[in-house]
Amino acid sequence: MTTAITIKKELGKLASLKQAQILQRFFKTGPGEYGEGDIFLGIKVPQQRQVVKKCYKDLPLSEIPKILRTKVHEYRLAALLILVAKFNVKDIGAAEKKKIYDLYLKNMAFINNWDLVDLSAPNIVGVYLLDKPREILYKLAKSKDLWERRIAILATFTFIRDNDFKDTLRIAKTLLHDEHDLIHKAVGWMLREVGKRDQDAEEKFLRAHYQVMPRTMLRYAIERFEEKKRKYYMKK
């Protein structure tokens, strides 16, 4: 049987000190930075995906917290990629999906960097809530925790792909005055994704709010607009 120890050993074989040093700078792990204290082994994501692909089917759900509840970034990411893989198995039942969703929410304290959120929130939280009430996202959007707020907006990526924009736009409005740059980028990104499918819907939101949006959020949101329109919004 595959265990948490198995996964950690497989990842340990791929560790690279040089890559770890690069990743620790990239993910802002210094004092006072958003990733403070995060430890990296120096493993690239495609390598982690190969380990996950080989091991996820035989790993019991009960073993995942043993991988996720750690300071090692690659362990946490591997645990989340395993959850995503298990959650999206074609013949998975509703009860098993709920177990994975509940496990995810219970362990949000360890989903604490932007890549961890971005690779998991749409594919677990978003997919689970497609046909369910979404009040949890509004609660998370008002959380004091940066990563819970990012989970809230990133989960709506799944709805956007389903041409359902209302929750994205409502949560974007809630986060308009957020103080963190990583939320500005995430909201702008999701607004841009709305615009790819329905530019009128995005522009309706922008016309109502662009004058008070953080500039980073606005820049991300209008990235795909023609130059004249981009200049119009940025000038205002």
Secondary structure, DSSP 8 states (H G I E B T S, - for coil): ---HHHHHHHHHTT--HHHHHHHHHHTT-STTSTTTT-B-----HHHHHHHHHHHGGGS-GGGHHHHHSSSBHHHHHHHHHHHHHHHT-TT--HHHHHHHHHHHHHTGGG--SHHHHHTTTIIIIIHHGGGS--HHHHHHHT-SSHHHHHHHHHHTHHHHHTT--HHHHHHHHHTTT---HHHHHHHHHHHHHHHHH-HHHHHHHHHHHTTTS-HHHHHHHTTTS-HHHHHHHHH-
